[in-house]
Amino acid sequence: MRLIAHDVIVELGSTRILDGLSFTLKSGTITAVRGPSGSGKTTLLGAIAGSVPIESGTIDWCDGDQAIPVPAGAVAWVPQGGNALGARTTLDNVLVAALSTGISDTAALRRSIQCLQRVDIAPRKRNDADTLSGGEQQRLSFARALALDRPLVLADEPTAGLDRANAENVVALLRSLRSRSAIVVATHDQHLIAACDVVVDLARGA
Ligand SMILES: Nc1ncnc2c1ncn2[C@@H]1O[C@H](COP(=O)(O)OP(=O)(O)OP(=O)(O)O)[C@@H](O)[C@H]1O
């Protein structure tokens, strides 16, 4: 799978946020989108995911000879600061994602436990998500993304606010996901950038 962006322009209100971006992402790679605060990193992830409308240009999902708009069902989004339902258990949070893929209840439970083990928070599975630490919540977001099992993973500042050990865990997790997905991270973190295969530099949306 390749994702090809050509001359992408995004305007929000009267401001041009992305100004003619072109790049290619490939399955099996981790791409870092790097740039100063306000340069448009989150906006770019949103444009790829389809949640931010594009003024002009194209973002195509290419599988074999076919080029189509990025299917909503292809994207797993790991938002900055996590996306847990705080008053539900850690397991429920992952289960919701697993069940949304259409697998059976039994398979969803099995997959959810595996995903929690993979991010090393299975011992907290019965605890409400809002009792998890910041690092654990970040890992829970990844567990949800893993449970969705999608070919494109978009992670917004996945190591922000984490100590070095937790940030290293996230980097290891991203690298292990790489074999099955294309991964894009918006980040300022030099350690994470060093672990990526491709770096897209953004400055004032270009
Ligand atoms: N809905 C909106 N309407 C107008 N401007 C917006 C809107 N959303 C974002 N912006 C502006 O677009 C620019 C890019 O924002 P974006 O969040 O993509 O930057 P970023 O590089 O991810 O920043 P950070 O590193 O601080 O998270 C910023 O100047 C922001 O204020």
The ligand as a Gaussian input file, in Angstrom:
#p B3LYP/6-31G(d) Opt

LIG

0 1
 N      -10.210000      25.234000      13.125000
 C       -9.206000      26.095000      12.922000
 N       -9.440000      27.350000      12.414000
 C       -8.424000      28.193000      12.185000
 N       -7.119000      27.911000      12.421000
 C       -6.841000      26.693000      12.937000
 C       -7.856000      25.729000      13.212000
 N       -7.260000      24.601000      13.703000
 C       -5.934000      24.880000      13.726000
 N       -5.695000      26.116000      13.284000
 C       -4.378000      26.763000      13.153000
 O       -3.644000      26.010000      12.207000
 C       -2.259000      26.052000      12.534000
 C       -1.724000      24.638000      12.553000
 O       -2.291000      23.933000      13.653000
 P       -1.852000      22.443000      13.998000
 O       -2.589000      22.034000      15.221000
 O       -1.991000      21.605000      12.785000
 O       -0.300000      22.653000      14.307000
 P        0.750000      21.654000      14.964000
 O        1.981000      21.731000      14.129000
 O        0.133000      20.301000      15.152000
 O        0.984000      22.340000      16.364000
 P        1.427000      21.728000      17.805000
 O        2.826000      21.185000      17.634000
 O        1.397000      22.926000      18.689000
 O        0.406000      20.675000      18.175000
 C       -2.144000      26.761000      13.875000
 O       -1.724000      28.081000      13.633000
 C       -3.556000      26.718000      14.408000
 O       -3.811000      27.853000      15.228000

